[in-house]
Amino acid sequence: MPTPQTSISIDKDTKDRATRRAKKDNMPLAVVVRILLVDYANGNISVGARTGIGVLAEEIPVDKETQKKMDEVVKKWRGKV
């Protein structure tokens, strides 16, 4: 049974970059899209926004009183985990 066709809208730059990468992996872009959609539908991948990618930690100096409050919050939070 043939697979019904579906159209998706994607900007040219993203499509071109994805097509080049798919070619490097020796597969057509349609296969990449199909794999992603099947894995998403099966709950194997999640989609969401991420900020600060590449930032592992940032140190922000605070006064002793603020640090004490933050330590108390962390202590309570760890007790719930």
Order of alpha helices (4+ residues) and beta strands (2+ residues): alpha-alpha-alpha
